[in-house]
């Protein structure tokens, strides 16, 4: 009778399957959104086992499944493309320059929002906090508070973070600068923690390295809840002005450029500030 030879060495062990790049990315976003596998599976209407298999590399998700999971987790469009690429699929979302002809309706809409905000300032920002557009109120206040922006422009295009943190920028004009800078950086740190954006990280590293920036600005607690409204206080021509800001996005945009745009509007925080800003607008028009 035939007998298999006895093994002469140790029994082979089963090596655990290594997570794939797409599985690692999906797990990263699930953890960032503080969702359990069960919660994600329930929202995506798939089994918890399937989510586990995708994350560990035991199952390869389809293109449709990736888009469903990314939508449930509200992953930014740029990052959804990265997940699709990691899985071997072509990107689903395009990036269109704001100056492109097909963006003309968007530019008109942004112009309308900016003009409607007059005489108070309004800025259009991208994901790096670069200032892409400004209304007259925004340009007027920037020129009054930062007469010489050249040192900040030497580091790149007009950027709100550089403008805020540079020693020759808004730091000299805002009386509660540390409070404003801390809350603003908390927003930027939170965006960086969620999206892991190399472009934003580059700008933040540059701005945080300016002389005189407190070292603890590099490790602001992103979990701490910021105030709903906080005033920005400064003096122009001997007049004390207090303002607050709101942020508007373009909602369910299907273009990466559009999703990453923000309109930041500045409003007077009290009646005296409103009168002062209107007087400034009249005197400089």
BELGIZI-V421385 format. One record per residue. N is the residue number from 1. PHI is phi in whole degrees, -180 to 180 (NA if undefined). NEAR is the number of other C-alpha atoms within 12 Angstrom. Layout:
n->{N/N}
phi->{PHI/PHI}
near->{NEAR/NEAR}
This chain:
n->{1/2/3/4/5/6/7/8/9/10/11/12/13/14/15/16/17/18/19/20/21/22/23/24/25/26/27/28/29/30/31/32/33/34/35/36/37/38/39/40/41/42/43/44/45/46/47/48/49/50/51/52/53/54/55/56/57/58/59/60/61/62/63/64/65/66/67/68/69/70/71/72/73/74/75/76/77/78/79/80/81/82/83/84/85/86/87/88/89/90/91/92/93/94/95/96/97/98/99/100/101/102/103/104/105/106/107/108/109/110/111/112/113/114/115/116/117/118/119/120/121/122/123/124/125/126/127/128/129/130/131/132/133/134/135/136/137/138/139/140/141/142/143/144/145/146/147/148/149/150/151/152/153/154/155/156/157/158/159/160/161/162/163/164/165/166/167/168/169/170/171/172/173/174/175/176/177/178/179/180/181/182/183/184/185/186/187/188/189/190/191/192/193/194/195/196/197/198/199/200/201/202/203/204/205/206/207/208/209/210/211/212/213/214/215/216/217/218/219/220/221/222/223/224/225/226/227/228/229/230/231/232/233/234/235/236/237/238/239/240/241/242/243/244/245/246/247/248/249/250/251/252/253/254/255/256/257/258/259/260/261/262/263/264/265/266/267/268/269/270/271/272/273/274/275/276/277/278/279/280/281/282/283/284/285}
phi->{NA/-73/-128/-67/-64/-69/-66/-98/-126/-69/-64/-66/-105/-77/-82/-64/-70/-80/-59/-82/-56/-68/-65/-64/-66/-65/-66/-60/-71/-63/-67/-63/-87/57/-111/-80/-60/-65/-65/-65/-62/-64/-66/-87/60/-131/-82/-61/-62/-66/-59/-61/-65/-65/-68/-91/90/-80/-138/-99/-74/-76/-58/-63/-65/-60/-67/-66/-63/-65/-67/-60/-88/53/-74/-56/-59/-59/-74/-63/-61/-64/-67/-61/-63/-62/-88/92/-103/-77/-60/-99/-122/-99/-119/-112/-61/-61/-86/-66/-55/-70/-93/-55/-61/-67/-63/-64/-63/-66/-59/-63/-63/-65/-68/-66/-83/-58/-88/-90/-73/-153/-130/-104/-117/-103/-67/-87/71/-69/-88/-90/-145/-150/-87/-64/-63/-67/-65/-65/-67/-63/-69/-75/-86/-130/-60/-125/-82/-54/-60/-76/-72/-66/-94/147/-65/-52/-141/-67/-67/-65/-62/-77/-98/-64/-61/-102/-98/-68/-57/-78/-108/-89/-69/-106/-57/-63/-64/-63/-64/-65/-67/-64/-68/-62/-61/-66/-62/-65/-62/-69/-67/-83/-104/51/-88/-64/-66/-69/-61/-62/-66/-65/-60/-66/-70/-70/-86/-63/-60/87/-76/-55/-63/-73/-65/-78/-132/-69/-70/-77/-82/-59/-80/-75/-65/-62/-132/-135/-77/-110/-110/-154/-120/-133/53/79/-105/-83/-123/-120/-135/-137/-123/-130/-123/-119/-116/-93/71/-86/-69/-107/-118/-60/-58/-68/-64/-88/-78/-136/-110/-103/-109/-109/-127/-68/-88/-154/-66/-62/-67/-62/-64/-65/-68/-67/-66/-63/-63/-69/-75/-107/-84}
near->{3/4/6/7/7/8/9/8/8/7/8/8/7/6/6/9/14/16/23/23/23/39/31/24/33/45/32/27/33/29/20/22/23/15/22/21/30/19/21/31/26/20/21/24/18/22/17/19/18/26/36/26/26/33/32/24/24/19/21/27/32/18/23/18/27/39/31/26/40/35/24/25/33/27/33/33/29/30/34/38/29/29/38/33/21/24/31/18/22/16/23/23/25/19/23/21/20/26/17/13/12/14/18/15/15/25/24/17/17/32/23/18/28/31/22/18/26/31/32/40/36/38/41/41/32/30/36/36/38/31/29/32/35/37/30/26/32/33/28/28/34/31/22/25/27/30/19/18/27/19/21/29/21/15/23/22/23/30/37/40/46/42/43/38/37/34/27/24/33/35/30/24/32/32/21/24/28/25/23/32/36/31/30/33/39/28/29/36/32/26/27/28/25/27/29/25/24/18/19/32/26/22/32/38/26/25/35/32/22/27/16/17/26/21/15/16/29/25/21/25/19/22/15/14/13/19/16/11/21/24/30/32/31/32/23/25/16/10/17/26/35/31/31/28/28/23/22/22/23/24/16/16/21/21/27/28/31/35/30/35/34/31/37/32/32/37/32/31/25/18/15/16/27/25/21/27/36/24/20/25/22/16/12/16/12}
